[in-house]
Amino acid sequence: MERLRGLLELTRPANAVVAGALTAIGAFVAGPGQTAGLLAATPPVVRAGAAVVATVLAVGAGNAINDYFDRAIDRVNRPDRPIPRGAVAPRVALAFAAALFLAAVAFALLLPALAVAVAVVNLAALVAYTELFKGLPGVGNAVVAYLGGSTFIFGGAAVGGDLAPVAVLAVLAALATFAREVVKDVEDVVGDREEGLSTLPIALGEKRALAVATGALVAGVLASPAPYLLAGFGPAYLLAVALADVVMLAGGYWSFADAARGQAWLKYGQLLAAGAFVVGRLA
């Protein structure tokens, strides 16, 4: 039972489910469109469901492979995680991640070509992230930001819908994700420094890195009215996204005093922003 619990923990199930929900929101905001070939007979809701499952599996796999590569760092930063505490052996975690990746690919192949292309790029980025990108100042944060924003594109492409409003949502999500990832790096600076990583807080200093994160947040807030101005979203969207903007700016403010508290607020703000797009589509 401890191993099973450890395997589940490796996937960060809450994060994986949230990522699946964001894919569903992307599909909803895009709306169903036309698809050609064999997929034309597949209902959009089925394709959206396949995209959601593929996202949950891929994010779970990415989290597991990240824990495999980060096991030495986690002994310092996260000793309660499954591999450092001995609940799951590293080779078991690696095999588990591979199985989840294969399952994600199987579901992604049920989708249109554009969605498959997004899935292929994302899976490659997930596998390469820890070894190639995580230790590069800002680059690892940008990769994770892209992955976060692309979940919406993936959902919209799965149903063949209008990707214009989804692209705006993806950019706003990417900016907020970038900021949150920088704040998380501030939390992990001790273990990252011991492992020789050169994250943004280590390269620039914590205060300057947080200033960069705040800049990304401000850019996202300034761009957040775009769906109202350009995509026909109604006043209800503006009210909903204004609340999300306030929460995220508060998260940026709190990050300078308490990185853990700040990144939690940023996470809540991101979820509120995704909900604002649902409100905008419904209104």
Secondary structure as a PSIPRED ss2 file (coil, helix, strand):
# PSIPRED VFORMAT (PSIPRED V4.0)

   1 M C   1.000  0.000  0.000
   2 E H   0.000  1.000  0.000
   3 R H   0.000  1.000  0.000
   4 L H   0.000  1.000  0.000
   5 R H   0.000  1.000  0.000
   6 G H   0.000  1.000  0.000
   7 L H   0.000  1.000  0.000
   8 L H   0.000  1.000  0.000
   9 E H   0.000  1.000  0.000
  10 L H   0.000  1.000  0.000
  11 T C   1.000  0.000  0.000
  12 R C   1.000  0.000  0.000
  13 P H   0.000  1.000  0.000
  14 A H   0.000  1.000  0.000
  15 N H   0.000  1.000  0.000
  16 A H   0.000  1.000  0.000
  17 V H   0.000  1.000  0.000
  18 V H   0.000  1.000  0.000
  19 A H   0.000  1.000  0.000
  20 G H   0.000  1.000  0.000
  21 A H   0.000  1.000  0.000
  22 L H   0.000  1.000  0.000
  23 T H   0.000  1.000  0.000
  24 A H   0.000  1.000  0.000
  25 I H   0.000  1.000  0.000
  26 G H   0.000  1.000  0.000
  27 A H   0.000  1.000  0.000
  28 F H   0.000  1.000  0.000
  29 V H   0.000  1.000  0.000
  30 A H   0.000  1.000  0.000
  31 G C   1.000  0.000  0.000
  32 P C   1.000  0.000  0.000
  33 G C   1.000  0.000  0.000
  34 Q C   1.000  0.000  0.000
  35 T C   1.000  0.000  0.000
  36 A C   1.000  0.000  0.000
  37 G H   0.000  1.000  0.000
  38 L H   0.000  1.000  0.000
  39 L H   0.000  1.000  0.000
  40 A H   0.000  1.000  0.000
  41 A H   0.000  1.000  0.000
  42 T C   1.000  0.000  0.000
  43 P C   1.000  0.000  0.000
  44 P H   0.000  1.000  0.000
  45 V H   0.000  1.000  0.000
  46 V H   0.000  1.000  0.000
  47 R H   0.000  1.000  0.000
  48 A H   0.000  1.000  0.000
  49 G H   0.000  1.000  0.000
  50 A H   0.000  1.000  0.000
  51 A H   0.000  1.000  0.000
  52 V H   0.000  1.000  0.000
  53 V H   0.000  1.000  0.000
  54 A H   0.000  1.000  0.000
  55 T H   0.000  1.000  0.000
  56 V H   0.000  1.000  0.000
  57 L H   0.000  1.000  0.000
  58 A H   0.000  1.000  0.000
  59 V H   0.000  1.000  0.000
  60 G H   0.000  1.000  0.000
  61 A H   0.000  1.000  0.000
  62 G H   0.000  1.000  0.000
  63 N H   0.000  1.000  0.000
  64 A H   0.000  1.000  0.000
  65 I H   0.000  1.000  0.000
  66 N H   0.000  1.000  0.000
  67 D H   0.000  1.000  0.000
  68 Y H   0.000  1.000  0.000
  69 F H   0.000  1.000  0.000
  70 D C   1.000  0.000  0.000
  71 R H   0.000  1.000  0.000
  72 A H   0.000  1.000  0.000
  73 I H   0.000  1.000  0.000
  74 D H   0.000  1.000  0.000
  75 R H   0.000  1.000  0.000
  76 V H   0.000  1.000  0.000
  77 N H   0.000  1.000  0.000
  78 R C   1.000  0.000  0.000
  79 P C   1.000  0.000  0.000
  80 D C   1.000  0.000  0.000
  81 R C   1.000  0.000  0.000
  82 P H   0.000  1.000  0.000
  83 I H   0.000  1.000  0.000
  84 P H   0.000  1.000  0.000
  85 R H   0.000  1.000  0.000
  86 G C   1.000  0.000  0.000
  87 A C   1.000  0.000  0.000
  88 V C   1.000  0.000  0.000
  89 A C   1.000  0.000  0.000
  90 P H   0.000  1.000  0.000
  91 R H   0.000  1.000  0.000
  92 V H   0.000  1.000  0.000
  93 A H   0.000  1.000  0.000
  94 L H   0.000  1.000  0.000
  95 A H   0.000  1.000  0.000
  96 F H   0.000  1.000  0.000
  97 A H   0.000  1.000  0.000
  98 A H   0.000  1.000  0.000
  99 A H   0.000  1.000  0.000
 100 L H   0.000  1.000  0.000
 101 F H   0.000  1.000  0.000
 102 L H   0.000  1.000  0.000
 103 A H   0.000  1.000  0.000
 104 A H   0.000  1.000  0.000
 105 V H   0.000  1.000  0.000
 106 A H   0.000  1.000  0.000
 107 F H   0.000  1.000  0.000
 108 A H   0.000  1.000  0.000
 109 L C   1.000  0.000  0.000
 110 L C   1.000  0.000  0.000
 111 L C   1.000  0.000  0.000
 112 P C   1.000  0.000  0.000
 113 A H   0.000  1.000  0.000
 114 L H   0.000  1.000  0.000
 115 A H   0.000  1.000  0.000
 116 V H   0.000  1.000  0.000
 117 A H   0.000  1.000  0.000
 118 V H   0.000  1.000  0.000
 119 A H   0.000  1.000  0.000
 120 V H   0.000  1.000  0.000
 121 V H   0.000  1.000  0.000
 122 N H   0.000  1.000  0.000
 123 L H   0.000  1.000  0.000
 124 A H   0.000  1.000  0.000
 125 A H   0.000  1.000  0.000
 126 L H   0.000  1.000  0.000
 127 V H   0.000  1.000  0.000
 128 A H   0.000  1.000  0.000
 129 Y H   0.000  1.000  0.000
 130 T H   0.000  1.000  0.000
 131 E H   0.000  1.000  0.000
 132 L H   0.000  1.000  0.000
 133 F H   0.000  1.000  0.000
 134 K C   1.000  0.000  0.000
 135 G C   1.000  0.000  0.000
 136 L C   1.000  0.000  0.000
 137 P C   1.000  0.000  0.000
 138 G C   1.000  0.000  0.000
 139 V H   0.000  1.000  0.000
 140 G H   0.000  1.000  0.000
 141 N H   0.000  1.000  0.000
 142 A H   0.000  1.000  0.000
 143 V H   0.000  1.000  0.000
 144 V H   0.000  1.000  0.000
 145 A H   0.000  1.000  0.000
 146 Y H   0.000  1.000  0.000
 147 L H   0.000  1.000  0.000
 148 G H   0.000  1.000  0.000
 149 G H   0.000  1.000  0.000
 150 S H   0.000  1.000  0.000
 151 T H   0.000  1.000  0.000
 152 F H   0.000  1.000  0.000
 153 I H   0.000  1.000  0.000
 154 F H   0.000  1.000  0.000
 155 G H   0.000  1.000  0.000
 156 G H   0.000  1.000  0.000
 157 A H   0.000  1.000  0.000
 158 A H   0.000  1.000  0.000
 159 V H   0.000  1.000  0.000
 160 G C   1.000  0.000  0.000
 161 G C   1.000  0.000  0.000
 162 D C   1.000  0.000  0.000
 163 L H   0.000  1.000  0.000
 164 A H   0.000  1.000  0.000
 165 P H   0.000  1.000  0.000
 166 V H   0.000  1.000  0.000
 167 A H   0.000  1.000  0.000
 168 V H   0.000  1.000  0.000
 169 L H   0.000  1.000  0.000
 170 A H   0.000  1.000  0.000
 171 V H   0.000  1.000  0.000
 172 L H   0.000  1.000  0.000
 173 A H   0.000  1.000  0.000
 174 A H   0.000  1.000  0.000
 175 L H   0.000  1.000  0.000
 176 A H   0.000  1.000  0.000
 177 T H   0.000  1.000  0.000
 178 F H   0.000  1.000  0.000
 179 A H   0.000  1.000  0.000
 180 R H   0.000  1.000  0.000
 181 E H   0.000  1.000  0.000
 182 V H   0.000  1.000  0.000
 183 V H   0.000  1.000  0.000
 184 K H   0.000  1.000  0.000
 185 D H   0.000  1.000  0.000
 186 V H   0.000  1.000  0.000
 187 E H   0.000  1.000  0.000
 188 D C   1.000  0.000  0.000
 189 V H   0.000  1.000  0.000
 190 V H   0.000  1.000  0.000
 191 G H   0.000  1.000  0.000
 192 D H   0.000  1.000  0.000
 193 R H   0.000  1.000  0.000
 194 E H   0.000  1.000  0.000
 195 E C   1.000  0.000  0.000
 196 G C   1.000  0.000  0.000
 197 L C   1.000  0.000  0.000
 198 S C   1.000  0.000  0.000
 199 T C   1.000  0.000  0.000
 200 L H   0.000  1.000  0.000
 201 P H   0.000  1.000  0.000
 202 I H   0.000  1.000  0.000
 203 A H   0.000  1.000  0.000
 204 L H   0.000  1.000  0.000
 205 G C   1.000  0.000  0.000
 206 E H   0.000  1.000  0.000
 207 K H   0.000  1.000  0.000
 208 R H   0.000  1.000  0.000
 209 A H   0.000  1.000  0.000
 210 L H   0.000  1.000  0.000
 211 A H   0.000  1.000  0.000
 212 V H   0.000  1.000  0.000
 213 A H   0.000  1.000  0.000
 214 T H   0.000  1.000  0.000
 215 G H   0.000  1.000  0.000
 216 A H   0.000  1.000  0.000
 217 L H   0.000  1.000  0.000
 218 V H   0.000  1.000  0.000
 219 A H   0.000  1.000  0.000
 220 G H   0.000  1.000  0.000
 221 V H   0.000  1.000  0.000
 222 L H   0.000  1.000  0.000
 223 A H   0.000  1.000  0.000
 224 S C   1.000  0.000  0.000
 225 P C   1.000  0.000  0.000
 226 A H   0.000  1.000  0.000
 227 P H   0.000  1.000  0.000
 228 Y H   0.000  1.000  0.000
 229 L H   0.000  1.000  0.000
 230 L H   0.000  1.000  0.000
 231 A C   1.000  0.000  0.000
 232 G C   1.000  0.000  0.000
 233 F C   1.000  0.000  0.000
 234 G C   1.000  0.000  0.000
 235 P H   0.000  1.000  0.000
 236 A H   0.000  1.000  0.000
 237 Y H   0.000  1.000  0.000
 238 L H   0.000  1.000  0.000
 239 L H   0.000  1.000  0.000
 240 A H   0.000  1.000  0.000
 241 V H   0.000  1.000  0.000
 242 A H   0.000  1.000  0.000
 243 L H   0.000  1.000  0.000
 244 A H   0.000  1.000  0.000
 245 D H   0.000  1.000  0.000
 246 V H   0.000  1.000  0.000
 247 V H   0.000  1.000  0.000
 248 M H   0.000  1.000  0.000
 249 L H   0.000  1.000  0.000
 250 A H   0.000  1.000  0.000
 251 G H   0.000  1.000  0.000
 252 G H   0.000  1.000  0.000
 253 Y H   0.000  1.000  0.000
 254 W H   0.000  1.000  0.000
 255 S H   0.000  1.000  0.000
 256 F C   1.000  0.000  0.000
 257 A C   1.000  0.000  0.000
 258 D C   1.000  0.000  0.000
 259 A H   0.000  1.000  0.000
 260 A H   0.000  1.000  0.000
 261 R H   0.000  1.000  0.000
 262 G H   0.000  1.000  0.000
 263 Q H   0.000  1.000  0.000
 264 A H   0.000  1.000  0.000
 265 W H   0.000  1.000  0.000
 266 L H   0.000  1.000  0.000
 267 K H   0.000  1.000  0.000
 268 Y H   0.000  1.000  0.000
 269 G H   0.000  1.000  0.000
 270 Q H   0.000  1.000  0.000
 271 L H   0.000  1.000  0.000
 272 L H   0.000  1.000  0.000
 273 A H   0.000  1.000  0.000
 274 A H   0.000  1.000  0.000
 275 G H   0.000  1.000  0.000
 276 A H   0.000  1.000  0.000
 277 F H   0.000  1.000  0.000
 278 V H   0.000  1.000  0.000
 279 V H   0.000  1.000  0.000
 280 G H   0.000  1.000  0.000
 281 R H   0.000  1.000  0.000
 282 L H   0.000  1.000  0.000
 283 A C   1.000  0.000  0.000
